[in-house]
Amino acid sequence: MIERFGHDKIRLVECPVCGIDLRNKRVSHHVASHRPSEFGLSPQGVIQ
Ligand SMILES: [Zn+2]
């Protein structure tokens, strides 16, 4: 799901929600198209 490149860099190469290959996409744009809850995250400020 993440790929190491270089000495200390990693990047997302596959979307954890829909599994799409992100290597040739803008990861931030794609990830922003999902909701936080789809990543198993709580809304900001909510602790569960
Ligand atoms: Zn996705």
mmCIF file of the protein (N, C-alpha, C, O) and its ligand, coordinates in Angstrom:
data_MODEL
# 
_entry.id   MODEL 
# 
loop_
_entity.id 
_entity.type 
_entity.pdbx_number_of_molecules 
1 polymer     1 
2 non-polymer 1 
# 
_entity_poly.entity_id                      1 
_entity_poly.type                           'polypeptide(L)' 
_entity_poly.nstd_linkage                   no 
_entity_poly.nstd_monomer                   no 
_entity_poly.pdbx_seq_one_letter_code       MIERFGHDKIRLVECPVCGIDLRNKRVSHHVASHRPSEFGLSPQGVIQ 
_entity_poly.pdbx_seq_one_letter_code_can   MIERFGHDKIRLVECPVCGIDLRNKRVSHHVASHRPSEFGLSPQGVIQ 
_entity_poly.pdbx_strand_id                 A 
# 
loop_
_entity_poly_seq.entity_id 
_entity_poly_seq.num 
_entity_poly_seq.mon_id 
_entity_poly_seq.hetero 
1 1  MET n 
1 2  ILE n 
1 3  GLU n 
1 4  ARG n 
1 5  PHE n 
1 6  GLY n 
1 7  HIS n 
1 8  ASP n 
1 9  LYS n 
1 10 ILE n 
1 11 ARG n 
1 12 LEU n 
1 13 VAL n 
1 14 GLU n 
1 15 CYS n 
1 16 PRO n 
1 17 VAL n 
1 18 CYS n 
1 19 GLY n 
1 20 ILE n 
1 21 ASP n 
1 22 LEU n 
1 23 ARG n 
1 24 ASN n 
1 25 LYS n 
1 26 ARG n 
1 27 VAL n 
1 28 SER n 
1 29 HIS n 
1 30 HIS n 
1 31 VAL n 
1 32 ALA n 
1 33 SER n 
1 34 HIS n 
1 35 ARG n 
1 36 PRO n 
1 37 SER n 
1 38 GLU n 
1 39 PHE n 
1 40 GLY n 
1 41 LEU n 
1 42 SER n 
1 43 PRO n 
1 44 GLN n 
1 45 GLY n 
1 46 VAL n 
1 47 ILE n 
1 48 GLN n 
# 
loop_
_struct_asym.id 
_struct_asym.entity_id 
A 1 
B 2 
# 
loop_
_chem_comp.id 
_chem_comp.type 
_chem_comp.mon_nstd_flag 
ALA 'L-peptide linking' y 
ARG 'L-peptide linking' y 
ASN 'L-peptide linking' y 
ASP 'L-peptide linking' y 
CYS 'L-peptide linking' y 
GLN 'L-peptide linking' y 
GLU 'L-peptide linking' y 
GLY 'peptide linking'   y 
HIS 'L-peptide linking' y 
ILE 'L-peptide linking' y 
LEU 'L-peptide linking' y 
LYS 'L-peptide linking' y 
MET 'L-peptide linking' y 
PHE 'L-peptide linking' y 
PRO 'L-peptide linking' y 
SER 'L-peptide linking' y 
VAL 'L-peptide linking' y 
ZN  non-polymer         . 
# 
_pdbx_entity_nonpoly.entity_id   2 
_pdbx_entity_nonpoly.name        ? 
_pdbx_entity_nonpoly.comp_id     ZN 
# 
_pdbx_nonpoly_scheme.asym_id         B 
_pdbx_nonpoly_scheme.entity_id       2 
_pdbx_nonpoly_scheme.mon_id          ZN 
_pdbx_nonpoly_scheme.ndb_seq_num     1 
_pdbx_nonpoly_scheme.pdb_seq_num     101 
_pdbx_nonpoly_scheme.auth_seq_num    101 
_pdbx_nonpoly_scheme.pdb_mon_id      ZN 
_pdbx_nonpoly_scheme.auth_mon_id     ZN 
_pdbx_nonpoly_scheme.pdb_strand_id   A 
_pdbx_nonpoly_scheme.pdb_ins_code    . 
# 
loop_
_atom_site.group_PDB 
_atom_site.id 
_atom_site.type_symbol 
_atom_site.label_atom_id 
_atom_site.label_alt_id 
_atom_site.label_comp_id 
_atom_site.label_asym_id 
_atom_site.label_entity_id 
_atom_site.label_seq_id 
_atom_site.pdbx_PDB_ins_code 
_atom_site.Cartn_x 
_atom_site.Cartn_y 
_atom_site.Cartn_z 
_atom_site.occupancy 
_atom_site.B_iso_or_equiv 
_atom_site.pdbx_formal_charge 
_atom_site.auth_seq_id 
_atom_site.auth_comp_id 
_atom_site.auth_asym_id 
_atom_site.auth_atom_id 
_atom_site.pdbx_PDB_model_num 
ATOM   1   N  N  . MET A 1 1  ? 0.823   -1.212 0.000   1.00 0.00 ? 1   MET A N  1 
ATOM   2   C  CA . MET A 1 1  ? 0.000   0.000  0.000   1.00 0.00 ? 1   MET A CA 1 
ATOM   3   C  C  . MET A 1 1  ? 0.855   1.260  0.000   1.00 0.00 ? 1   MET A C  1 
ATOM   4   O  O  . MET A 1 1  ? 0.491   2.268  -0.605  1.00 0.00 ? 1   MET A O  1 
ATOM   5   N  N  . ILE A 1 2  ? 2.002   1.195  0.687   1.00 0.00 ? 2   ILE A N  1 
ATOM   6   C  CA . ILE A 1 2  ? 2.931   2.312  0.614   1.00 0.00 ? 2   ILE A CA 1 
ATOM   7   C  C  . ILE A 1 2  ? 4.244   1.817  0.030   1.00 0.00 ? 2   ILE A C  1 
ATOM   8   O  O  . ILE A 1 2  ? 4.576   0.635  0.112   1.00 0.00 ? 2   ILE A O  1 
ATOM   9   N  N  . GLU A 1 3  ? 4.963   2.724  -0.544  1.00 0.00 ? 3   GLU A N  1 
ATOM   10  C  CA . GLU A 1 3  ? 6.191   2.377  -1.231  1.00 0.00 ? 3   GLU A CA 1 
ATOM   11  C  C  . GLU A 1 3  ? 7.291   3.277  -0.697  1.00 0.00 ? 3   GLU A C  1 
ATOM   12  O  O  . GLU A 1 3  ? 7.107   4.485  -0.553  1.00 0.00 ? 3   GLU A O  1 
ATOM   13  N  N  . ARG A 1 4  ? 8.426   2.681  -0.407  1.00 0.00 ? 4   ARG A N  1 
ATOM   14  C  CA . ARG A 1 4  ? 9.574   3.478  0.026   1.00 0.00 ? 4   ARG A CA 1 
ATOM   15  C  C  . ARG A 1 4  ? 10.355  3.888  -1.194  1.00 0.00 ? 4   ARG A C  1 
ATOM   16  O  O  . ARG A 1 4  ? 10.571  3.082  -2.099  1.00 0.00 ? 4   ARG A O  1 
ATOM   17  N  N  . PHE A 1 5  ? 10.777  5.120  -1.229  1.00 0.00 ? 5   PHE A N  1 
ATOM   18  C  CA . PHE A 1 5  ? 11.729  5.495  -2.257  1.00 0.00 ? 5   PHE A CA 1 
ATOM   19  C  C  . PHE A 1 5  ? 12.672  6.510  -1.663  1.00 0.00 ? 5   PHE A C  1 
ATOM   20  O  O  . PHE A 1 5  ? 12.285  7.345  -0.846  1.00 0.00 ? 5   PHE A O  1 
ATOM   21  N  N  . GLY A 1 6  ? 13.889  6.425  -2.078  1.00 0.00 ? 6   GLY A N  1 
ATOM   22  C  CA . GLY A 1 6  ? 14.879  7.277  -1.465  1.00 0.00 ? 6   GLY A CA 1 
ATOM   23  C  C  . GLY A 1 6  ? 15.188  6.793  -0.065  1.00 0.00 ? 6   GLY A C  1 
ATOM   24  O  O  . GLY A 1 6  ? 14.931  5.642  0.286   1.00 0.00 ? 6   GLY A O  1 
ATOM   25  N  N  . HIS A 1 7  ? 15.724  7.659  0.695   1.00 0.00 ? 7   HIS A N  1 
ATOM   26  C  CA . HIS A 1 7  ? 16.232  7.312  2.012   1.00 0.00 ? 7   HIS A CA 1 
ATOM   27  C  C  . HIS A 1 7  ? 15.138  7.323  3.069   1.00 0.00 ? 7   HIS A C  1 
ATOM   28  O  O  . HIS A 1 7  ? 15.074  6.431  3.914   1.00 0.00 ? 7   HIS A O  1 
ATOM   29  N  N  . ASP A 1 8  ? 14.296  8.316  3.021   1.00 0.00 ? 8   ASP A N  1 
ATOM   30  C  CA . ASP A 1 8  ? 13.330  8.489  4.106   1.00 0.00 ? 8   ASP A CA 1 
ATOM   31  C  C  . ASP A 1 8  ? 11.949  8.865  3.597   1.00 0.00 ? 8   ASP A C  1 
ATOM   32  O  O  . ASP A 1 8  ? 11.147  9.450  4.325   1.00 0.00 ? 8   ASP A O  1 
ATOM   33  N  N  . LYS A 1 9  ? 11.678  8.528  2.352   1.00 0.00 ? 9   LYS A N  1 
ATOM   34  C  CA . LYS A 1 9  ? 10.387  8.917  1.795   1.00 0.00 ? 9   LYS A CA 1 
ATOM   35  C  C  . LYS A 1 9  ? 9.521   7.690  1.523   1.00 0.00 ? 9   LYS A C  1 
ATOM   36  O  O  . LYS A 1 9  ? 9.996   6.668  1.027   1.00 0.00 ? 9   LYS A O  1 
ATOM   37  N  N  . ILE A 1 10 ? 8.282   7.814  1.850   1.00 0.00 ? 10  ILE A N  1 
ATOM   38  C  CA . ILE A 1 10 ? 7.315   6.794  1.459   1.00 0.00 ? 10  ILE A CA 1 
ATOM   39  C  C  . ILE A 1 10 ? 6.142   7.502  0.809   1.00 0.00 ? 10  ILE A C  1 
ATOM   40  O  O  . ILE A 1 10 ? 5.918   8.689  1.043   1.00 0.00 ? 10  ILE A O  1 
ATOM   41  N  N  . ARG A 1 11 ? 5.412   6.789  0.013   1.00 0.00 ? 11  ARG A N  1 
ATOM   42  C  CA . ARG A 1 11 ? 4.203   7.379  -0.544  1.00 0.00 ? 11  ARG A CA 1 
ATOM   43  C  C  . ARG A 1 11 ? 3.153   6.307  -0.725  1.00 0.00 ? 11  ARG A C  1 
ATOM   44  O  O  . ARG A 1 11 ? 3.450   5.115  -0.801  1.00 0.00 ? 11  ARG A O  1 
ATOM   45  N  N  . LEU A 1 12 ? 1.928   6.765  -0.790  1.00 0.00 ? 12  LEU A N  1 
ATOM   46  C  CA . LEU A 1 12 ? 0.805   5.883  -0.982  1.00 0.00 ? 12  LEU A CA 1 
ATOM   47  C  C  . LEU A 1 12 ? 0.762   5.492  -2.460  1.00 0.00 ? 12  LEU A C  1 
ATOM   48  O  O  . LEU A 1 12 ? 0.723   6.361  -3.331  1.00 0.00 ? 12  LEU A O  1 
ATOM   49  N  N  . VAL A 1 13 ? 0.769   4.216  -2.738  1.00 0.00 ? 13  VAL A N  1 
ATOM   50  C  CA . VAL A 1 13 ? 0.694   3.789  -4.134  1.00 0.00 ? 13  VAL A CA 1 
ATOM   51  C  C  . VAL A 1 13 ? -0.633  3.105  -4.441  1.00 0.00 ? 13  VAL A C  1 
ATOM   52  O  O  . VAL A 1 13 ? -0.932  2.790  -5.593  1.00 0.00 ? 13  VAL A O  1 
ATOM   53  N  N  . GLU A 1 14 ? -1.418  2.882  -3.402  1.00 0.00 ? 14  GLU A N  1 
ATOM   54  C  CA . GLU A 1 14 ? -2.713  2.246  -3.617  1.00 0.00 ? 14  GLU A CA 1 
ATOM   55  C  C  . GLU A 1 14 ? -3.685  2.843  -2.612  1.00 0.00 ? 14  GLU A C  1 
ATOM   56  O  O  . GLU A 1 14 ? -3.369  2.961  -1.428  1.00 0.00 ? 14  GLU A O  1 
ATOM   57  N  N  . CYS A 1 15 ? -4.851  3.214  -3.080  1.00 0.00 ? 15  CYS A N  1 
ATOM   58  C  CA . CYS A 1 15 ? -5.827  3.815  -2.176  1.00 0.00 ? 15  CYS A CA 1 
ATOM   59  C  C  . CYS A 1 15 ? -6.306  2.768  -1.168  1.00 0.00 ? 15  CYS A C  1 
ATOM   60  O  O  . CYS A 1 15 ? -6.743  1.688  -1.566  1.00 0.00 ? 15  CYS A O  1 
ATOM   61  N  N  . PRO A 1 16 ? -6.231  3.070  0.125   1.00 0.00 ? 16  PRO A N  1 
ATOM   62  C  CA . PRO A 1 16 ? -6.667  2.099  1.123   1.00 0.00 ? 16  PRO A CA 1 
ATOM   63  C  C  . PRO A 1 16 ? -8.175  1.887  1.132   1.00 0.00 ? 16  PRO A C  1 
ATOM   64  O  O  . PRO A 1 16 ? -8.656  0.909  1.705   1.00 0.00 ? 16  PRO A O  1 
ATOM   65  N  N  . VAL A 1 17 ? -8.917  2.777  0.514   1.00 0.00 ? 17  VAL A N  1 
ATOM   66  C  CA . VAL A 1 17 ? -10.379 2.642  0.493   1.00 0.00 ? 17  VAL A CA 1 
ATOM   67  C  C  . VAL A 1 17 ? -10.840 1.837  -0.711  1.00 0.00 ? 17  VAL A C  1 
ATOM   68  O  O  . VAL A 1 17 ? -11.524 0.826  -0.553  1.00 0.00 ? 17  VAL A O  1 
ATOM   69  N  N  . CYS A 1 18 ? -10.478 2.266  -1.901  1.00 0.00 ? 18  CYS A N  1 
ATOM   70  C  CA . CYS A 1 18 ? -11.003 1.611  -3.097  1.00 0.00 ? 18  CYS A CA 1 
ATOM   71  C  C  . CYS A 1 18 ? -9.953  0.782  -3.824  1.00 0.00 ? 18  CYS A C  1 
ATOM   72  O  O  . CYS A 1 18 ? -10.279 0.080  -4.781  1.00 0.00 ? 18  CYS A O  1 
ATOM   73  N  N  . GLY A 1 19 ? -8.707  0.850  -3.390  1.00 0.00 ? 19  GLY A N  1 
ATOM   74  C  CA . GLY A 1 19 ? -7.683  -0.019 -3.947  1.00 0.00 ? 19  GLY A CA 1 
ATOM   75  C  C  . GLY A 1 19 ? -7.134  0.416  -5.291  1.00 0.00 ? 19  GLY A C  1 
ATOM   76  O  O  . GLY A 1 19 ? -6.389  -0.324 -5.933  1.00 0.00 ? 19  GLY A O  1 
ATOM   77  N  N  . ILE A 1 20 ? -7.502  1.617  -5.719  1.00 0.00 ? 20  ILE A N  1 
ATOM   78  C  CA . ILE A 1 20 ? -7.037  2.093  -7.020  1.00 0.00 ? 20  ILE A CA 1 
ATOM   79  C  C  . ILE A 1 20 ? -5.532  2.373  -6.973  1.00 0.00 ? 20  ILE A C  1 
ATOM   80  O  O  . ILE A 1 20 ? -4.986  2.741  -5.933  1.00 0.00 ? 20  ILE A O  1 
ATOM   81  N  N  . ASP A 1 21 ? -4.893  2.194  -8.096  1.00 0.00 ? 21  ASP A N  1 
ATOM   82  C  CA . ASP A 1 21 ? -3.456  2.460  -8.199  1.00 0.00 ? 21  ASP A CA 1 
ATOM   83  C  C  . ASP A 1 21 ? -3.235  3.967  -8.259  1.00 0.00 ? 21  ASP A C  1 
ATOM   84  O  O  . ASP A 1 21 ? -3.734  4.640  -9.160  1.00 0.00 ? 21  ASP A O  1 
ATOM   85  N  N  . LEU A 1 22 ? -2.486  4.487  -7.298  1.00 0.00 ? 22  LEU A N  1 
ATOM   86  C  CA . LEU A 1 22 ? -2.295  5.940  -7.204  1.00 0.00 ? 22  LEU A CA 1 
ATOM   87  C  C  . LEU A 1 22 ? -0.949  6.407  -7.731  1.00 0.00 ? 22  LEU A C  1 
ATOM   88  O  O  . LEU A 1 22 ? -0.620  7.590  -7.643  1.00 0.00 ? 22  LEU A O  1 
ATOM   89  N  N  . ARG A 1 23 ? -0.169  5.486  -8.279  1.00 0.00 ? 23  ARG A N  1 
ATOM   90  C  CA . ARG A 1 23 ? 1.175   5.881  -8.693  1.00 0.00 ? 23  ARG A CA 1 
ATOM   91  C  C  . ARG A 1 23 ? 1.171   6.944  -9.780  1.00 0.00 ? 23  ARG A C  1 
ATOM   92  O  O  . ARG A 1 23 ? 2.090   7.760  -9.859  1.00 0.00 ? 23  ARG A O  1 
ATOM   93  N  N  . ASN A 1 24 ? 0.143   6.937  -10.616 1.00 0.00 ? 24  ASN A N  1 
ATOM   94  C  CA . ASN A 1 24 ? 0.089   7.924  -11.690 1.00 0.00 ? 24  ASN A CA 1 
ATOM   95  C  C  . ASN A 1 24 ? -1.002  8.953  -11.456 1.00 0.00 ? 24  ASN A C  1 
ATOM   96  O  O  . ASN A 1 24 ? -1.421  9.646  -12.384 1.00 0.00 ? 24  ASN A O  1 
ATOM   97  N  N  . LYS A 1 25 ? -1.458  9.053  -10.230 1.00 0.00 ? 25  LYS A N  1 
ATOM   98  C  CA . LYS A 1 25 ? -2.515  10.008 -9.916  1.00 0.00 ? 25  LYS A CA 1 
ATOM   99  C  C  . LYS A 1 25 ? -2.046  10.976 -8.842  1.00 0.00 ? 25  LYS A C  1 
ATOM   100 O  O  . LYS A 1 25 ? -1.032  10.760 -8.178  1.00 0.00 ? 25  LYS A O  1 
ATOM   101 N  N  . ARG A 1 26 ? -2.810  12.044 -8.694  1.00 0.00 ? 26  ARG A N  1 
ATOM   102 C  CA . ARG A 1 26 ? -2.553  12.974 -7.602  1.00 0.00 ? 26  ARG A CA 1 
ATOM   103 C  C  . ARG A 1 26 ? -3.199  12.399 -6.353  1.00 0.00 ? 26  ARG A C  1 
ATOM   104 O  O  . ARG A 1 26 ? -4.422  12.418 -6.207  1.00 0.00 ? 26  ARG A O  1 
ATOM   105 N  N  . VAL A 1 27 ? -2.372  11.894 -5.462  1.00 0.00 ? 27  VAL A N  1 
ATOM   106 C  CA . VAL A 1 27 ? -2.871  11.193 -4.287  1.00 0.00 ? 27  VAL A CA 1 
ATOM   107 C  C  . VAL A 1 27 ? -3.754  12.094 -3.443  1.00 0.00 ? 27  VAL A C  1 
ATOM   108 O  O  . VAL A 1 27 ? -4.816  11.674 -2.983  1.00 0.00 ? 27  VAL A O  1 
ATOM   109 N  N  . SER A 1 28 ? -3.322  13.329 -3.238  1.00 0.00 ? 28  SER A N  1 
ATOM   110 C  CA . SER A 1 28 ? -4.079  14.211 -2.352  1.00 0.00 ? 28  SER A CA 1 
ATOM   111 C  C  . SER A 1 28 ? -5.468  14.486 -2.917  1.00 0.00 ? 28  SER A C  1 
ATOM   112 O  O  . SER A 1 28 ? -6.436  14.573 -2.162  1.00 0.00 ? 28  SER A O  1 
ATOM   113 N  N  . HIS A 1 29 ? -5.574  14.621 -4.226  1.00 0.00 ? 29  HIS A N  1 
ATOM   114 C  CA . HIS A 1 29 ? -6.879  14.861 -4.831  1.00 0.00 ? 29  HIS A CA 1 
ATOM   115 C  C  . HIS A 1 29 ? -7.753  13.629 -4.696  1.00 0.00 ? 29  HIS A C  1 
ATOM   116 O  O  . HIS A 1 29 ? -8.938  13.732 -4.380  1.00 0.00 ? 29  HIS A O  1 
ATOM   117 N  N  . HIS A 1 30 ? -7.174  12.470 -4.934  1.00 0.00 ? 30  HIS A N  1 
ATOM   118 C  CA . HIS A 1 30 ? -7.964  11.255 -4.850  1.00 0.00 ? 30  HIS A CA 1 
ATOM   119 C  C  . HIS A 1 30 ? -8.426  10.995 -3.425  1.00 0.00 ? 30  HIS A C  1 
ATOM   120 O  O  . HIS A 1 30 ? -9.598  10.699 -3.190  1.00 0.00 ? 30  HIS A O  1 
ATOM   121 N  N  . VAL A 1 31 ? -7.521  11.103 -2.491  1.00 0.00 ? 31  VAL A N  1 
ATOM   122 C  CA . VAL A 1 31 ? -7.863  10.853 -1.091  1.00 0.00 ? 31  VAL A CA 1 
ATOM   123 C  C  . VAL A 1 31 ? -8.933  11.835 -0.615  1.00 0.00 ? 31  VAL A C  1 
ATOM   124 O  O  . VAL A 1 31 ? -9.804  11.477 0.178   1.00 0.00 ? 31  VAL A O  1 
ATOM   125 N  N  . ALA A 1 32 ? -8.863  13.066 -1.102  1.00 0.00 ? 32  ALA A N  1 
ATOM   126 C  CA . ALA A 1 32 ? -9.850  14.070 -0.706  1.00 0.00 ? 32  ALA A CA 1 
ATOM   127 C  C  . ALA A 1 32 ? -11.238 13.743 -1.233  1.00 0.00 ? 32  ALA A C  1 
ATOM   128 O  O  . ALA A 1 32 ? -12.231 14.289 -0.752  1.00 0.00 ? 32  ALA A O  1 
ATOM   129 N  N  . SER A 1 33 ? -11.313 12.853 -2.220  1.00 0.00 ? 33  SER A N  1 
ATOM   130 C  CA . SER A 1 33 ? -12.616 12.484 -2.764  1.00 0.00 ? 33  SER A CA 1 
ATOM   131 C  C  . SER A 1 33 ? -13.335 11.482 -1.875  1.00 0.00 ? 33  SER A C  1 
ATOM   132 O  O  . SER A 1 33 ? -14.520 11.210 -2.069  1.00 0.00 ? 33  SER A O  1 
ATOM   133 N  N  . HIS A 1 34 ? -12.627 10.938 -0.912  1.00 0.00 ? 34  HIS A N  1 
ATOM   134 C  CA . HIS A 1 34 ? -13.243 10.021 0.052   1.00 0.00 ? 34  HIS A CA 1 
ATOM   135 C  C  . HIS A 1 34 ? -13.548 10.775 1.340   1.00 0.00 ? 34  HIS A C  1 
ATOM   136 O  O  . HIS A 1 34 ? -13.019 11.858 1.592   1.00 0.00 ? 34  HIS A O  1 
ATOM   137 N  N  . ARG A 1 35 ? -14.405 10.178 2.135   1.00 0.00 ? 35  ARG A N  1 
ATOM   138 C  CA . ARG A 1 35 ? -14.711 10.763 3.439   1.00 0.00 ? 35  ARG A CA 1 
ATOM   139 C  C  . ARG A 1 35 ? -13.798 10.149 4.488   1.00 0.00 ? 35  ARG A C  1 
ATOM   140 O  O  . ARG A 1 35 ? -13.371 9.005  4.331   1.00 0.00 ? 35  ARG A O  1 
ATOM   141 N  N  . PRO A 1 36 ? -13.488 10.883 5.559   1.00 0.00 ? 36  PRO A N  1 
ATOM   142 C  CA . PRO A 1 36 ? -12.629 10.332 6.612   1.00 0.00 ? 36  PRO A CA 1 
ATOM   143 C  C  . PRO A 1 36 ? -13.148 9.010  7.155   1.00 0.00 ? 36  PRO A C  1 
ATOM   144 O  O  . PRO A 1 36 ? -12.365 8.126  7.501   1.00 0.00 ? 36  PRO A O  1 
ATOM   145 N  N  . SER A 1 37 ? -14.473 8.875  7.229   1.00 0.00 ? 37  SER A N  1 
ATOM   146 C  CA . SER A 1 37 ? -15.034 7.642  7.789   1.00 0.00 ? 37  SER A CA 1 
ATOM   147 C  C  . SER A 1 37 ? -14.720 6.431  6.910   1.00 0.00 ? 37  SER A C  1 
ATOM   148 O  O  . SER A 1 37 ? -14.711 5.301  7.398   1.00 0.00 ? 37  SER A O  1 
ATOM   149 N  N  . GLU A 1 38 ? -14.467 6.653  5.641   1.00 0.00 ? 38  GLU A N  1 
ATOM   150 C  CA . GLU A 1 38 ? -14.134 5.553  4.746   1.00 0.00 ? 38  GLU A CA 1 
ATOM   151 C  C  . GLU A 1 38 ? -12.747 4.996  5.060   1.00 0.00 ? 38  GLU A C  1 
ATOM   152 O  O  . GLU A 1 38 ? -12.428 3.859  4.713   1.00 0.00 ? 38  GLU A O  1 
ATOM   153 N  N  . PHE A 1 39 ? -11.944 5.801  5.709   1.00 0.00 ? 39  PHE A N  1 
ATOM   154 C  CA . PHE A 1 39 ? -10.627 5.344  6.124   1.00 0.00 ? 39  PHE A CA 1 
ATOM   155 C  C  . PHE A 1 39 ? -10.654 4.789  7.532   1.00 0.00 ? 39  PHE A C  1 
ATOM   156 O  O  . PHE A 1 39 ? -9.613  4.437  8.087   1.00 0.00 ? 39  PHE A O  1 
ATOM   157 N  N  . GLY A 1 40 ? -11.837 4.710  8.111   1.00 0.00 ? 40  GLY A N  1 
ATOM   158 C  CA . GLY A 1 40 ? -11.966 4.230  9.471   1.00 0.00 ? 40  GLY A CA 1 
ATOM   159 C  C  . GLY A 1 40 ? -11.603 5.282  10.484  1.00 0.00 ? 40  GLY A C  1 
ATOM   160 O  O  . GLY A 1 40 ? -11.282 4.975  11.632  1.00 0.00 ? 40  GLY A O  1 
ATOM   161 N  N  . LEU A 1 41 ? -11.654 6.540  10.051  1.00 0.00 ? 41  LEU A N  1 
ATOM   162 C  CA . LEU A 1 41 ? -11.293 7.635  10.938  1.00 0.00 ? 41  LEU A CA 1 
ATOM   163 C  C  . LEU A 1 41 ? -12.552 8.322  11.458  1.00 0.00 ? 41  LEU A C  1 
ATOM   164 O  O  . LEU A 1 41 ? -13.597 8.320  10.807  1.00 0.00 ? 41  LEU A O  1 
ATOM   165 N  N  . SER A 1 42 ? -12.430 8.893  12.614  1.00 0.00 ? 42  SER A N  1 
ATOM   166 C  CA . SER A 1 42 ? -13.513 9.664  13.179  1.00 0.00 ? 42  SER A CA 1 
ATOM   167 C  C  . SER A 1 42 ? -13.474 11.074 12.632  1.00 0.00 ? 42  SER A C  1 
ATOM   168 O  O  . SER A 1 42 ? -12.417 11.533 12.197  1.00 0.00 ? 42  SER A O  1 
ATOM   169 N  N  . PRO A 1 43 ? -14.593 11.773 12.642  1.00 0.00 ? 43  PRO A N  1 
ATOM   170 C  CA . PRO A 1 43 ? -14.550 13.187 12.276  1.00 0.00 ? 43  PRO A CA 1 
ATOM   171 C  C  . PRO A 1 43 ? -13.598 13.933 13.198  1.00 0.00 ? 43  PRO A C  1 
ATOM   172 O  O  . PRO A 1 43 ? -13.394 13.544 14.348  1.00 0.00 ? 43  PRO A O  1 
ATOM   173 N  N  . GLN A 1 44 ? -13.028 14.997 12.685  1.00 0.00 ? 44  GLN A N  1 
ATOM   174 C  CA . GLN A 1 44 ? -12.058 15.741 13.465  1.00 0.00 ? 44  GLN A CA 1 
ATOM   175 C  C  . GLN A 1 44 ? -12.662 16.172 14.795  1.00 0.00 ? 44  GLN A C  1 
ATOM   176 O  O  . GLN A 1 44 ? -13.782 16.682 14.844  1.00 0.00 ? 44  GLN A O  1 
ATOM   177 N  N  . GLY A 1 45 ? -11.931 15.966 15.843  1.00 0.00 ? 45  GLY A N  1 
ATOM   178 C  CA . GLY A 1 45 ? -12.368 16.386 17.157  1.00 0.00 ? 45  GLY A CA 1 
ATOM   179 C  C  . GLY A 1 45 ? -13.191 15.348 17.901  1.00 0.00 ? 45  GLY A C  1 
ATOM   180 O  O  . GLY A 1 45 ? -13.524 15.539 19.071  1.00 0.00 ? 45  GLY A O  1 
ATOM   181 N  N  . VAL A 1 46 ? -13.521 14.246 17.227  1.00 0.00 ? 46  VAL A N  1 
ATOM   182 C  CA . VAL A 1 46 ? -14.311 13.212 17.875  1.00 0.00 ? 46  VAL A CA 1 
ATOM   183 C  C  . VAL A 1 46 ? -13.413 12.038 18.232  1.00 0.00 ? 46  VAL A C  1 
ATOM   184 O  O  . VAL A 1 46 ? -12.718 11.489 17.378  1.00 0.00 ? 46  VAL A O  1 
ATOM   185 N  N  . ILE A 1 47 ? -13.437 11.668 19.478  1.00 0.00 ? 47  ILE A N  1 
ATOM   186 C  CA . ILE A 1 47 ? -12.629 10.540 19.927  1.00 0.00 ? 47  ILE A CA 1 
ATOM   187 C  C  . ILE A 1 47 ? -13.564 9.383  20.260  1.00 0.00 ? 47  ILE A C  1 
ATOM   188 O  O  . ILE A 1 47 ? -14.476 9.512  21.076  1.00 0.00 ? 47  ILE A O  1 
ATOM   189 N  N  . GLN A 1 48 ? -13.314 8.256  19.612  1.00 0.00 ? 48  GLN A N  1 
ATOM   190 C  CA . GLN A 1 48 ? -14.195 7.109  19.851  1.00 0.00 ? 48  GLN A CA 1 
ATOM   191 C  C  . GLN A 1 48 ? -13.425 5.960  20.471  1.00 0.00 ? 48  GLN A C  1 
ATOM   192 O  O  . GLN A 1 48 ? -14.001 4.907  20.745  1.00 0.00 ? 48  GLN A O  1 
HETATM 193 ZN ZN . ZN  B 2 .  ? -9.956  5.646  -3.388  1.00 0.00 2 101 ZN  A ZN 1 
# 
